[in-house]
């Protein structure tokens, strides 16, 4: 038995044609998303492998300036953007004066946020596959119901229910059901395949981030300090240094000395003047009790 699709199309009613058009658009969307995701995953893996070959020695030796330079030299990928965020965030926090433990924890949080953004980018369009796989059979079933309704209309119009009257209507209804299944089954299979590939790629990114955090914590625990250059992070603002008022004493100009108006070390305070010695007492006549020795008077001298 041969099925002429063009003849079925011309015999279909408008509602059934609408169902077929919807299923066709869903199939085209699934094909587009599948091709796009495969290209993205292939390019990301290829660029990640190229970056790993170039930046591997720098990562092992903790030479982060060289790693950042390698990131800017190679084509952009999910792995390079992921590591770039982690390394720059850690060096920025260390430059700002944070401790190694706090800097590593902030770097971990930054990597988690970047990982969520990368996951959203990798899963872009996957909802089309999921929606098609779950709704296409029901859309095809809707076409079947509409085709059977059209068959009953033909029976009512012709007055008889022979196979010649409703055969074409029943046939197009069953064809629409089969078309819905043909769209839904590949969509489900492609969704599962791409989800597995994306999950595997995301696991590799998370492992790379965990290894980076472990390396940063191990390096700080061993006492090594990462090299930081001005081109990597912006310098932290420094608070103005206020000198004591008495240290800012102008020095008078002198031959061979400092220039007038310049500032030098604070002048020494004048030494306190010792108390005046008490004169010795005069001789006491015989038979007279000696007078009590005078109490020395201590004077307080002002240094003002």
C-alpha positions as CSV (number, residue, x, y, z in Angstrom):
1,X,0.0,0.0,0.0
2,X,1.4,3.3,-1.1
3,X,0.7,6.5,0.8
4,X,0.8,9.7,-1.2
5,X,1.7,12.4,1.3
6,X,0.8,15.2,-1.0
7,X,-2.6,13.8,-1.6
8,X,-3.2,13.4,2.1
9,X,-2.1,17.0,2.6
10,X,-4.7,18.3,0.1
11,X,-7.4,16.2,1.6
12,X,-6.7,17.3,5.2
13,X,-8.9,19.9,6.8
14,X,-7.5,23.2,8.2
15,X,-7.4,22.0,11.8
16,X,-5.4,18.9,10.9
17,X,-3.0,21.0,8.7
18,X,-2.4,23.3,11.7
19,X,-1.4,20.3,13.8
20,X,1.0,19.1,11.1
21,X,2.6,22.6,10.8
22,X,3.1,22.7,14.6
23,X,4.8,19.3,14.6
24,X,7.0,20.4,11.7
25,X,8.1,23.6,13.5
26,X,8.9,21.5,16.6
27,X,11.0,19.1,14.6
28,X,12.9,22.0,12.9
29,X,13.5,23.6,16.4
30,X,14.9,20.3,17.7
31,X,17.3,19.9,14.8
32,X,18.5,23.5,15.1
33,X,19.1,23.2,18.9
34,X,20.9,19.8,18.5
35,X,23.3,21.1,15.8
36,X,24.0,24.3,17.8
37,X,24.8,22.4,21.0
38,X,27.0,19.9,19.3
39,X,29.0,22.7,17.7
40,X,29.3,24.6,21.0
41,X,30.5,21.5,22.9
42,X,33.0,20.5,20.2
43,X,34.5,24.0,20.1
44,X,34.7,24.3,23.9
45,X,36.4,21.0,24.3
46,X,38.9,21.6,21.5
47,X,39.8,25.1,22.9
48,X,40.0,23.7,26.4
49,X,42.5,21.0,25.3
50,X,44.6,23.6,23.5
51,X,44.6,25.9,26.6
52,X,45.5,22.9,28.9
53,X,48.5,22.1,26.8
54,X,49.8,25.7,26.8
55,X,49.0,26.7,30.4
56,X,49.6,23.4,32.1
57,X,53.2,24.2,33.2
58,X,52.2,27.6,34.5
59,X,49.3,26.1,36.6
60,X,51.6,23.4,38.1
61,X,54.2,26.0,39.1
62,X,51.6,28.5,40.3
63,X,52.8,31.1,37.9
64,X,49.5,32.9,37.6
65,X,50.7,36.0,35.6
66,X,51.8,33.6,32.9
67,X,48.5,31.7,33.1
68,X,46.5,35.0,32.7
69,X,48.7,35.9,29.7
70,X,47.9,32.4,28.2
71,X,44.2,33.0,28.8
72,X,44.3,36.3,26.8
73,X,46.3,34.6,24.0
74,X,44.1,31.6,23.3
75,X,40.6,31.7,21.9
76,X,37.9,32.2,24.5
77,X,36.2,29.2,25.9
78,X,34.2,28.2,29.0
79,X,37.3,26.8,30.8
80,X,39.4,30.0,30.2
81,X,36.6,32.3,31.4
82,X,36.1,30.1,34.4
83,X,39.7,30.0,35.5
84,X,40.2,33.7,34.7
85,X,37.5,34.7,37.2
86,X,39.0,32.5,39.9
87,X,42.6,33.6,39.5
88,X,41.8,37.3,39.2
89,X,39.4,37.2,42.1
90,X,42.0,35.5,44.4
91,X,44.8,37.9,43.5
92,X,42.5,40.9,43.9
93,X,41.5,39.9,47.4
94,X,45.1,39.2,48.4
95,X,46.1,42.6,47.0
96,X,43.3,44.2,49.1
97,X,44.8,42.7,52.2
98,X,42.5,39.7,52.9
99,X,43.9,36.6,54.5
100,X,44.5,33.5,52.4
101,X,41.6,31.6,53.9
102,X,39.1,34.4,53.3
103,X,40.5,35.1,49.8
104,X,40.1,31.4,48.9
105,X,36.5,31.3,50.2
106,X,35.5,34.4,48.2
107,X,37.2,32.8,45.2
108,X,35.1,29.6,45.7
109,X,31.9,31.7,45.7
110,X,32.9,33.6,42.6
111,X,33.6,30.3,40.8
112,X,30.2,29.0,41.9
113,X,28.4,32.0,40.4
114,X,30.5,31.7,37.2
115,X,29.7,28.0,37.0
116,X,26.0,28.8,37.2
117,X,26.3,31.3,34.3
118,X,28.2,28.7,32.2
119,X,25.6,26.0,33.0
120,X,22.8,28.3,31.8
121,X,24.8,29.0,28.6
122,X,25.4,25.3,27.9
123,X,21.8,24.3,28.5
124,X,20.4,27.1,26.3
125,X,17.8,25.7,24.0
126,X,17.4,22.3,25.8
127,X,13.9,23.3,26.9
128,X,12.9,23.0,23.2
129,X,13.9,19.4,23.1
130,X,12.3,18.7,26.5
131,X,9.0,20.4,25.5
132,X,8.9,18.7,22.1
133,X,9.6,15.2,23.5
134,X,6.8,15.6,26.1
135,X,4.1,17.4,24.0
136,X,4.6,16.0,20.4
137,X,2.7,12.7,21.1
138,X,-0.3,14.7,22.4
139,X,-0.2,17.1,19.5
140,X,-0.3,14.1,17.2
141,X,-3.1,12.7,19.2
142,X,-5.0,16.0,18.8
143,X,-4.6,15.6,15.0
144,X,-6.0,12.2,15.3
145,X,-9.1,13.4,17.2
146,X,-9.6,16.2,14.6
147,X,-9.3,13.7,11.7
148,X,-11.9,11.4,13.3
149,X,-14.2,14.4,13.8
150,X,-13.8,15.2,10.1
151,X,-14.6,11.5,9.2
152,X,-17.9,11.8,11.2
153,X,-18.7,14.9,9.3
154,X,-18.3,13.1,6.0
155,X,-20.5,10.3,7.2
156,X,-23.2,12.8,8.2
157,X,-22.9,14.6,4.8
158,X,-22.9,11.4,2.7
159,X,-25.5,9.5,4.7
160,X,-23.5,6.3,4.7
161,X,-20.6,5.0,6.7
162,X,-18.8,3.0,4.1
163,X,-15.0,2.6,4.0
164,X,-14.9,4.6,0.8
165,X,-16.4,7.5,2.6
166,X,-14.3,7.7,5.8
167,X,-11.2,5.8,4.7
168,X,-9.2,8.8,3.7
169,X,-10.2,10.8,6.9
170,X,-9.2,7.9,9.2
171,X,-6.0,7.5,7.2
172,X,-4.9,11.1,7.6
173,X,-5.8,10.9,11.4
174,X,-3.5,8.0,11.9
175,X,-0.8,9.5,9.8
176,X,-0.8,12.6,12.1
177,X,-0.5,10.4,15.1
178,X,2.5,8.6,13.6
179,X,4.1,12.0,12.7
180,X,3.8,13.1,16.3
181,X,5.6,10.0,17.5
182,X,8.3,10.4,14.9
183,X,9.0,13.9,16.2
184,X,8.8,13.1,19.9
185,X,10.9,9.9,20.0
186,X,14.1,11.5,18.5
187,X,13.6,14.6,20.6
188,X,13.7,12.6,23.8
189,X,16.8,10.6,22.6
190,X,18.6,13.8,21.6
191,X,17.7,15.5,24.9
192,X,19.2,12.6,26.9
193,X,22.3,12.5,24.8
194,X,23.0,16.2,25.0
195,X,22.2,16.4,28.7
196,X,24.7,13.6,29.3
197,X,27.4,15.5,27.3
198,X,26.7,18.8,29.0
199,X,26.8,17.2,32.5
200,X,30.1,15.6,31.7
201,X,31.5,18.9,30.5
202,X,30.2,20.8,33.6
203,X,31.8,18.1,35.8
204,X,35.2,18.8,34.2
205,X,34.8,22.5,34.8
206,X,33.9,21.9,38.5
207,X,36.9,19.7,38.9
208,X,39.2,22.3,37.4
209,X,37.8,24.9,39.8
210,X,38.2,22.6,42.8
211,X,41.8,21.9,41.8
212,X,42.5,25.6,41.6
213,X,41.1,26.2,45.1
214,X,43.1,23.3,46.5
215,X,46.3,24.7,44.9
216,X,45.7,28.2,46.2
217,X,45.1,26.9,49.8
218,X,48.1,24.5,49.6
219,X,50.3,27.2,48.3
220,X,49.4,29.7,51.1
221,X,49.7,27.0,53.7
222,X,53.3,26.3,52.5
223,X,54.1,29.9,52.8
224,X,54.5,30.7,49.1
225,X,53.1,34.0,47.8
226,X,51.6,34.3,44.3
227,X,53.2,36.9,42.1
228,X,51.0,40.0,41.7
229,X,51.6,42.7,39.1
230,X,49.9,46.0,38.5
231,X,48.6,44.7,35.2
232,X,46.7,41.9,36.9
233,X,44.9,43.7,39.6
234,X,44.2,47.3,40.4
235,X,46.2,48.7,43.3
236,X,44.3,49.1,46.6
237,X,43.8,52.8,47.8
238,X,46.2,53.8,50.6
239,X,45.1,55.9,53.5
240,X,47.0,59.2,54.0
241,X,49.7,59.2,56.6
242,X,49.4,61.9,59.3
243,X,52.6,63.0,61.0
244,X,52.6,64.4,64.5
245,X,52.3,68.1,64.8
246,X,55.5,68.5,66.7
247,X,57.4,66.6,64.1
248,X,56.5,69.2,61.5
249,X,58.8,72.0,62.8
250,X,60.4,74.2,60.1
251,X,64.1,74.3,60.1
252,X,65.8,77.7,59.8
253,X,68.1,78.1,56.9
254,X,71.8,77.8,57.8
255,X,75.0,77.5,55.9
256,X,75.3,73.9,54.7
257,X,72.0,73.0,56.5
258,X,68.4,72.4,55.5
259,X,66.5,74.8,53.4
260,X,64.0,77.2,55.0
261,X,60.5,75.8,55.3
262,X,61.7,72.2,55.3
263,X,60.7,69.7,58.0
264,X,63.1,67.8,60.2
265,X,63.1,65.6,63.4
266,X,61.3,67.1,66.5
267,X,63.6,69.3,68.6
268,X,64.6,67.8,72.0
269,X,62.9,69.1,75.1
270,X,65.0,71.3,77.5
271,X,66.4,69.3,80.4
272,X,65.0,70.2,83.8
273,X,67.1,72.5,86.0
274,X,68.3,70.9,89.2
275,X,67.2,72.2,92.6
276,X,69.3,74.9,94.2
277,X,71.8,73.5,96.7
278,X,71.1,74.3,100.3
279,X,73.9,76.2,102.0
280,X,75.7,74.6,104.8
281,X,74.6,75.6,108.4
282,X,76.7,77.9,110.6
283,X,78.6,76.6,113.6
284,X,76.5,76.1,116.8
285,X,77.9,77.5,120.1
286,X,78.8,75.0,122.8
287,X,76.0,74.1,125.2
288,X,73.4,74.9,122.6
289,X,71.3,72.2,121.1
290,X,71.9,72.0,117.4
291,X,69.0,73.1,115.3
292,X,67.2,70.7,113.0
293,X,68.7,70.7,109.6
294,X,66.7,72.6,107.1
295,X,64.5,70.6,104.8
296,X,65.6,71.0,101.2
297,X,62.9,72.7,99.0
298,X,62.2,71.0,95.7
299,X,61.0,73.4,93.1
300,X,59.0,72.4,90.1
301,X,60.3,73.8,86.9
302,X,58.1,74.3,83.9
303,X,59.4,73.2,80.6
304,X,57.1,75.4,78.7
